[in-house]
Amino acid sequence: MDDEQRAPYDPMPHGPAEVGVGPWEGPWPTDPRYDAVLLAEGDRRNVVDRYRYWTVEAIVADLDTHRHDFHVAIENWQHDFNIGTIVRTANAFLAAEVHIVGNRHWNRRGAMVTDRYQHVRHHATAADLAAYLHDSDVRLLGIDNLPGSSHLETMDLPRRVCFLFGQEGPGLSETAREACDGTFSIAQFGSTRSINASAAAAIAMHTWIREYADLGGEDAWRG
Ligand SMILES: C[S@@+](CC[C@H](N)C(=O)[O-])C[C@H]1O[C@@H](n2cnc3c(N)ncnc32)[C@H](O)[C@@H]1O
């Protein structure tokens, strides 16, 4: 496949043109987790190898048995294009839930259908989000480079935590800051005022992974 044949937003523009497996070969399996259409036609989805031929429902049920204790939230007042990519990263790092604060409809383009495997919850306001999380003893941390923010790099990161991100341009709204249990920044050393919101989200999520994830288990996919 040459570059002109690729989808306009190819998830792996420099990777193999096709991933996955072809139609099932050999005796027909009886495992109820398998999808009959995928078995017959092949499975070219962007999923890790252990989920080949599984239905979406079976994959979600399996992910639900070992989701991590961190959540991710983002304000959605302008249909920020970063929301989709944050959902995709939340899927990769197996967030408990993703929360959309503000407008219900969000820009799904960057999610590359990973939202189908993730629990995405809507809240009208950041105060509603905070109340929902506090009911389950989850602390809400605003992530933004605001005056007075503490350092994400040196904080004692709680295990049960939700990272809340602002949008490109305005950053975290005043009401969101007020709803948070604290705000934390990622140290920068260059000239730009900020990094991209989805890049900041990936850094924050990986901070949790470094602290708490089981890197030795079979679920730690490295390709
Ligand atoms: C482009 S920034 C917004 C504005 C930023 N507060 C400013 O002063 O320009 C968009 C979002 O990305 C995240 N972000 C970007 N750079 C960050 C950093 N250095 N530390 C923490 N969060 C950051 C925050 O969630 C922020 O709300």
The ligand as a Gaussian input file, in Angstrom:
#p B3LYP/6-31G(d) Opt

LIG

0 1
 C       -2.158000      24.755000      25.760000
 S       -2.452000      24.519000      27.434000
 C       -3.346000      25.955000      27.967000
 C       -2.875000      27.143000      28.561000
 C       -1.770000      27.333000      29.558000
 N       -2.239000      27.379000      30.947000
 C       -1.001000      28.621000      29.229000
 O       -0.622000      29.305000      30.159000
 O       -0.762000      28.901000      28.075000
 C       -3.763000      23.337000      27.379000
 C       -3.793000      22.327000      28.486000
 O       -2.677000      21.477000      28.358000
 C       -2.199000      21.074000      29.642000
 N       -0.821000      21.539000      29.781000
 C       -0.073000      22.100000      28.828000
 N        1.161000      22.343000      29.273000
 C        1.199000      21.919000      30.569000
 C        2.223000      21.878000      31.587000
 N        3.454000      22.318000      31.362000
 N        1.891000      21.376000      32.790000
 C        0.663000      20.901000      33.030000
 N       -0.333000      20.902000      32.106000
 C       -0.067000      21.397000      30.892000
 C       -3.148000      21.710000      30.649000
 O       -4.152000      20.790000      31.026000
 C       -3.732000      22.883000      29.872000
 O       -4.984000      23.263000      30.385000

